[in-house]
Amino acid sequence: MPHPILSLSDLVPGPLPDRIAPPEAIRHLYDPRVAPLGPRLGARQLGCSLIALAPGRRGFPFHSHRANEELFVILDGRGEIRIGSERRAIRAGDLIACPAGGPETAHQIINTGDRELSYLAISTRHSPEIAEYPDSGALMAIADYAVGEDGVAQGVRHVCGGQGTLDYWDEA
């Protein structure tokens, strides 16, 4: 069983695995570096990752969750969060709750500062899950939300929208 204690100072976020990394064409917008923590800590129903964003980068496309809640803890840097139709400045020490819901709870973290922005992303891991992407109208269905050693959900992931089946980053 994994040890239930990790020190953030020992972690080095890395690029997303190739199978879920953003395509080269949009890496100027999206290029999160991630250290998945949940599996390393032995968590089964709680997700947690350390995420680092270079200046000007977004973590992930603007999205909401129908089943899962997220909590973000801003560790270092400054940026902005989109929540619903609002944008708010964020900085080290901020806690941000994103409950399950529709477009009004959609969220996206953007590094608008001049140095790295790092944060913890903590979430419930209810399955099945539906994620909505208001900017594109896409939906992602996720089932069997088991997490692999690389921190990536190993179950079924299907993204669709008005144009049929999409890739995750197509709604970016």
C-alpha positions as CSV (number, residue, x, y, z in Angstrom):
1,M,0.0,0.0,0.0
2,P,1.3,3.5,-0.8
3,H,2.5,5.7,2.0
4,P,-0.3,8.2,3.0
5,I,2.2,11.1,3.4
6,L,4.0,13.1,0.7
7,S,5.9,16.4,0.8
8,L,5.0,18.9,-1.9
9,S,8.7,20.0,-1.8
10,D,9.7,16.5,-3.1
11,L,7.4,16.7,-6.1
12,V,8.3,17.7,-9.6
13,P,5.3,18.2,-12.0
14,G,5.8,16.7,-15.4
15,P,4.1,16.9,-18.8
16,L,0.8,15.0,-19.3
17,P,1.2,11.5,-20.7
18,D,1.2,11.6,-24.6
19,R,-2.2,10.0,-24.9
20,I,-3.9,12.9,-23.1
21,A,-1.4,15.8,-23.8
22,P,-2.7,18.7,-25.8
23,P,-1.7,18.7,-29.5
24,E,1.4,20.7,-30.4
25,A,-0.8,23.3,-32.2
26,I,-2.4,24.5,-28.9
27,R,0.5,24.0,-26.4
28,H,1.0,27.8,-26.5
29,L,-2.4,27.9,-24.6
30,Y,-2.4,24.6,-22.7
31,D,0.6,23.0,-21.3
32,P,0.0,21.9,-17.7
33,R,2.7,20.1,-15.8
34,V,1.1,17.6,-13.4
35,A,2.2,15.5,-10.4
36,P,-0.7,13.1,-9.7
37,L,-0.9,12.6,-6.0
38,G,-4.0,10.6,-5.3
39,P,-2.7,7.1,-6.3
40,R,0.7,7.8,-4.7
41,L,-1.1,8.5,-1.4
42,G,-3.4,5.5,-1.7
43,A,-6.5,7.6,-2.1
44,R,-9.4,5.7,-3.8
45,Q,-12.3,8.1,-3.9
46,L,-10.3,11.4,-3.8
47,G,-8.3,12.8,-6.6
48,C,-5.4,15.2,-6.0
49,S,-2.8,16.6,-8.3
50,L,-0.1,19.3,-8.1
51,I,-0.4,21.4,-11.3
52,A,2.1,24.0,-12.5
53,L,1.3,26.5,-15.3
54,A,3.8,28.7,-17.1
55,P,2.8,32.4,-17.7
56,G,0.1,32.7,-20.3
57,R,-1.0,29.0,-20.0
58,R,-4.3,27.5,-19.1
59,G,-4.6,24.3,-17.1
60,F,-7.5,22.7,-19.1
61,P,-10.4,23.7,-21.2
62,F,-13.3,25.6,-19.5
63,H,-15.5,22.9,-18.1
64,S,-18.0,21.8,-15.5
65,H,-18.7,18.5,-13.8
66,R,-22.1,17.0,-13.2
67,A,-21.0,14.5,-10.5
68,N,-17.7,15.6,-9.0
69,E,-16.7,18.6,-7.0
70,E,-13.2,20.2,-7.2
71,L,-11.3,22.3,-4.7
72,F,-8.2,24.3,-5.9
73,V,-5.6,25.5,-3.4
74,I,-3.3,28.2,-5.0
75,L,0.2,27.6,-3.7
76,D,2.3,30.1,-5.6
77,G,1.9,32.8,-8.3
78,R,-1.0,34.8,-9.6
79,G,-3.6,34.2,-12.2
80,E,-7.3,34.3,-13.0
81,I,-10.1,31.8,-12.7
82,R,-13.2,31.7,-14.9
83,I,-16.2,30.5,-13.1
84,G,-19.5,30.6,-15.0
85,S,-19.7,34.0,-16.7
86,E,-17.3,35.7,-14.2
87,R,-13.5,36.1,-14.1
88,R,-11.7,36.6,-10.8
89,A,-8.1,37.3,-9.9
90,I,-6.4,34.5,-7.8
91,R,-3.2,34.4,-5.9
92,A,-1.2,32.2,-3.5
93,G,-3.3,31.3,-0.4
94,D,-6.6,31.3,-2.2
95,L,-9.0,28.4,-1.9
96,I,-11.5,27.9,-4.7
97,A,-14.6,25.6,-4.5
98,C,-16.2,24.4,-7.8
99,P,-19.3,22.3,-6.9
100,A,-20.9,20.0,-9.4
101,G,-23.4,21.6,-11.7
102,G,-23.9,23.0,-15.2
103,P,-22.4,26.0,-17.1
104,E,-22.7,28.3,-14.0
105,T,-20.1,26.1,-12.3
106,A,-17.8,25.7,-15.3
107,H,-14.2,26.7,-14.4
108,Q,-10.8,27.2,-15.8
109,I,-7.5,28.4,-14.3
110,I,-5.3,30.7,-16.3
111,N,-1.8,32.0,-15.4
112,T,-2.0,35.7,-16.1
113,G,1.1,36.4,-14.0
114,D,4.7,36.7,-15.0
115,R,6.0,33.6,-13.2
116,E,4.8,30.0,-12.6
117,L,1.4,29.4,-11.1
118,S,1.1,26.3,-9.0
119,Y,-1.9,24.8,-7.3
120,L,-3.4,21.7,-5.9
121,A,-6.5,20.3,-7.6
122,I,-8.5,18.1,-5.3
123,S,-11.7,16.3,-6.3
124,T,-14.2,13.7,-5.6
125,R,-14.0,10.7,-7.9
126,H,-17.7,9.7,-8.6
127,S,-18.4,7.5,-11.5
128,P,-20.0,7.8,-14.0
129,E,-19.2,11.5,-14.7
130,I,-20.3,13.9,-17.3
131,A,-18.1,17.0,-18.0
132,E,-19.5,19.9,-20.1
133,Y,-17.5,22.3,-22.1
134,P,-19.6,25.5,-22.5
135,D,-17.2,27.2,-25.0
136,S,-17.7,24.4,-27.6
137,G,-20.9,22.6,-26.5
138,A,-18.9,19.4,-26.1
139,L,-19.7,16.7,-23.5
140,M,-17.3,14.1,-22.1
141,A,-18.7,10.9,-20.5
142,I,-16.3,9.1,-18.1
143,A,-17.0,5.7,-16.5
144,D,-15.0,3.3,-14.3
145,Y,-12.9,6.2,-13.0
146,A,-10.1,4.1,-11.7
147,V,-6.8,5.9,-11.8
148,G,-3.6,4.4,-13.2
149,E,0.0,5.0,-11.9
150,D,0.3,7.9,-14.3
151,G,-2.6,9.6,-12.7
152,V,-4.9,9.1,-15.7
153,A,-8.4,7.7,-15.5
154,Q,-8.3,4.2,-17.0
155,G,-11.9,3.8,-17.8
156,V,-14.1,4.8,-20.7
157,R,-13.7,8.4,-21.9
158,H,-15.9,9.6,-24.8
159,V,-16.1,13.2,-26.0
160,C,-18.9,14.3,-28.3
161,G,-20.5,17.4,-29.5
162,G,-22.6,18.8,-32.3
163,Q,-20.1,17.4,-34.8
164,G,-20.1,13.8,-33.4
165,T,-17.1,12.2,-31.7
166,L,-14.3,14.6,-30.7
167,D,-10.8,14.5,-29.1
168,Y,-10.6,15.9,-25.6
169,W,-8.6,19.0,-26.8
170,D,-11.0,19.7,-29.7
171,E,-13.1,21.9,-27.4
172,A,-10.1,23.9,-26.3
